[in-house]
Amino acid sequence: MPQTNRHPVDELAEIRAKKKALDAREAELKELIFDMAGNDRHAVGGDEFICQIREVPATRLDRKAVDIVLGEDIERCLKTSTTLRFDVAARVADAA
């Protein structure tokens, strides 16, 4: 990773802002590509890359349904874990 003179907190905030902008652009491009695919919805080719569009099935646990079926027994199967979250906020100028 390139080293910078920026404080890591400031750089983290900048990277998050860039990521948000890139995520928005990715969503726009996906919508455009989906529209370009037409009715066949299989693939769209660019000059350098081909984008294949596929449906991917996913199975997820419906917590509400499990609660109805198992009631309080679900608590015996739950596992609690802890993660770290980094909240970054702009500094407020000190009042003179």
C-alpha positions as CSV (number, residue, x, y, z in Angstrom):
1,M,0.0,0.0,0.0
2,P,1.3,3.5,-0.8
3,Q,2.2,5.5,2.2
4,T,0.7,9.0,2.6
5,N,1.1,11.9,4.9
6,R,-2.6,11.9,5.7
7,H,-3.8,10.8,9.1
8,P,-5.3,7.3,8.8
9,V,-8.7,8.5,10.1
10,D,-8.8,11.2,7.4
11,E,-7.7,8.7,4.7
12,L,-10.4,6.2,5.9
13,A,-13.1,8.9,5.5
14,E,-11.9,9.8,2.0
15,I,-11.8,6.1,0.9
16,R,-15.3,5.6,2.2
17,A,-16.6,8.6,0.3
18,K,-14.9,7.3,-2.9
19,K,-16.3,3.8,-2.3
20,K,-19.8,5.3,-2.0
21,A,-19.4,7.1,-5.3
22,L,-18.1,3.9,-6.9
23,D,-20.9,1.8,-5.5
24,A,-23.4,4.3,-7.0
25,R,-21.7,4.2,-10.4
26,E,-21.6,0.4,-10.2
27,A,-25.4,0.4,-9.7
28,E,-25.9,2.7,-12.7
29,L,-23.7,0.5,-14.9
30,K,-25.5,-2.7,-13.8
31,E,-28.9,-1.2,-14.7
32,L,-27.5,0.0,-18.1
33,I,-26.0,-3.4,-18.9
34,F,-29.2,-5.2,-17.8
35,D,-31.2,-3.0,-20.2
36,M,-28.6,-3.6,-23.0
37,A,-29.0,-7.4,-22.6
38,G,-32.5,-7.2,-23.8
39,N,-34.9,-10.2,-23.5
40,D,-32.2,-12.9,-23.6
41,R,-30.6,-11.6,-20.4
42,H,-27.5,-13.7,-20.9
43,A,-24.4,-11.6,-21.7
44,V,-23.2,-8.2,-22.9
45,G,-19.8,-7.8,-24.4
46,G,-17.6,-4.8,-24.2
47,D,-14.3,-4.1,-26.0
48,E,-12.2,-5.8,-23.2
49,F,-14.7,-7.8,-21.0
50,I,-17.9,-9.8,-21.3
51,C,-20.6,-9.5,-18.6
52,Q,-22.6,-12.6,-18.0
53,I,-25.9,-12.0,-16.2
54,R,-27.0,-15.0,-14.1
55,E,-29.7,-15.6,-11.5
56,V,-28.1,-17.2,-8.4
57,P,-30.5,-19.0,-6.0
58,A,-29.9,-18.3,-2.3
59,T,-31.3,-19.9,0.8
60,R,-31.6,-17.9,4.0
61,L,-33.1,-18.7,7.3
62,D,-36.4,-16.9,8.0
63,R,-36.0,-15.9,11.7
64,K,-39.7,-15.1,12.1
65,A,-40.8,-18.4,10.8
66,V,-38.3,-20.2,13.0
67,D,-39.6,-18.3,16.0
68,I,-43.1,-19.5,15.2
69,V,-42.1,-23.1,14.6
70,L,-39.6,-23.5,17.4
71,G,-40.7,-20.8,19.8
72,E,-38.1,-20.1,22.6
73,D,-36.1,-23.2,21.6
74,I,-34.4,-21.1,19.0
75,E,-32.4,-19.3,21.7
76,R,-30.5,-22.5,22.4
77,C,-29.1,-22.4,18.8
78,L,-28.2,-18.8,18.6
79,K,-24.5,-17.7,18.7
80,T,-23.5,-14.2,19.7
81,S,-20.4,-12.7,18.2
82,T,-18.7,-9.3,18.4
83,T,-17.3,-7.3,15.5
84,L,-15.5,-4.0,15.3
85,R,-17.2,-1.1,13.5
86,F,-15.3,2.1,12.7
87,D,-17.6,5.2,12.7
88,V,-15.9,8.2,11.1
89,A,-17.3,11.7,11.4
90,A,-16.0,15.1,10.4
91,R,-14.4,17.1,13.2
92,V,-16.3,20.1,14.5
93,A,-14.3,23.3,14.6
94,D,-13.4,24.3,18.2
95,A,-15.4,27.3,19.4
96,A,-13.1,30.1,20.3
